[in-house]
Amino acid sequence: MQVLKERILKDGKALDEHILKVDSFLNHQIDVTLMNEIGEAFKERFKEHKITKILTIESSGIAIACIAAQYFKVPVVFAKKTVSRNLDAQTYDSVVYSFTKQQHYTVKVSKRYLHNEDHVLIIDDFLANGKAAEGLLEIVEKAGATLEGVGIVIEKGFQEGGKKLRERNVKVESLAIIDKLGKDCIEFRDE
Ligand code: 5GP
């Protein structure tokens, strides 16, 4: 997605060879106009699929999923990371290792909001080692729902997440794939 790649080059900052900071338009301040184009792009890439629900993980995935959901006209469910008395007792759970926080945490989705007749599109901001996506996949499996695919805004192609998911025959659509990251260097995969 050309407009996204240009924005990453303009405003993205490689903190080191592994982490890209994009908090001026995606992770902290949000450019809603760009988010709309991202939502439209996901719809285009999954237009042949019957999607009944979008599943994401709090917190950065929520805004992206909600804007995309307006193009699919389906509800968004986000997996919760925080323990809360507000959450239903009956949940599908999965343990995820956080790439950025470097710790394990449990994500939970209420059994009321994911069912075996659902066709699910998973959406997230980044794909690195694939732990967040795998955790969401496990929740989809536990619900007996059908996974239609995974939509990612920025995939870091030099990490193994995308490869692992595609080897499992999951349709992964990433709007920008970065193959190299470093000081003053962001290289995209040719598509
Ligand atoms: P994974 O589970 O695929 O290893 O990592 C994906 C999750 O970690 C995403 O939900 C995202 O929040 C975070 N993440 C991974 N790599 C980056 C990065 O380079 N920049 C930012 N801002 N977040 C990242």
Residues whose N, C-alpha, C, O or C-beta is under 5 A from the ligand:
A	BS01	5GP	H18 I19 L20 K21 V22 N27 S60 Y97 F99 T100 D124 F126 L127 A128 N129 G130 K131 A132 A133 G161
